[in-house]
Amino acid sequence: MKEAIVHLQRADPVLRGIINRVGPYGIEFREPDFETLVKSIVYQQLSGRVAAVIFGRLTKAVGGKLTPESTLKLRPVRMRALGLSTQKTKYIRDLARQTRDGRVSFEILPALSDDQVIEHLTVVKGIGVWTAHMFLIFALRRPNILPTGDLGIRSAIRKAYGLENLPKPELMEELAAAWHPYRSVATWYLWRSLEGDANL
């Protein structure tokens, strides 16, 4: 990881300032499995605290371990009673069915390219490119992901580079060209530049 930090510090003076301020790299990785992807769905468009409560209830309701089978045993009305929206209930059940039936396979993901992982996961309702990017960074530990649709990253870039507006994907790609092949590491530092105590 030292190699990535040195590269980023040399490649981009703005990022060098952020790295020096934030301190050591300490990303918190998750398992590349069904439970992690369900967690990503639960956390979509919610504050971390609220999402954590709902995810805790869901995990408890299935007996401690989220699997496709244990998830599908819960009736939709029960899932909604835990705090999940109707849409998220549908998304999680669709993921559970597709995983159970073998259309989504977590076992093959490590062997796929970044683009292939995105293609494989986004067949599930409610899983878009943003969720796939989060899975690539935090579960599959891919080093060169730039989540151009993430509001936090867009806000961090605007603040760090003194931009008037939130950057569009094209400008983000342009700025991040110097970060290759460690855009995920740069992304983590940008998140931390906004939220020093974020669970990342």
Secondary structure, 3 states (H helix, E strand, C coil): CHHHHHHHHHHCHHHHHHHHHHCCCCCCCCCCCHHHHHHHHHHCCCCHHHHHHHHHHHHHHCCCCCCHHHHHHCCHHHHHHCCCCHHHHHHHHHHHHHHHCCCCCCCCHHHCCHHHHHHHHCCCCCCCHHHHHHHHHHCCCCCCCCCCCCHHHHHHHHHHCCCCCCCCHHHHHHHHHHHCCCHHHHHHHHHHHHCCCCCC
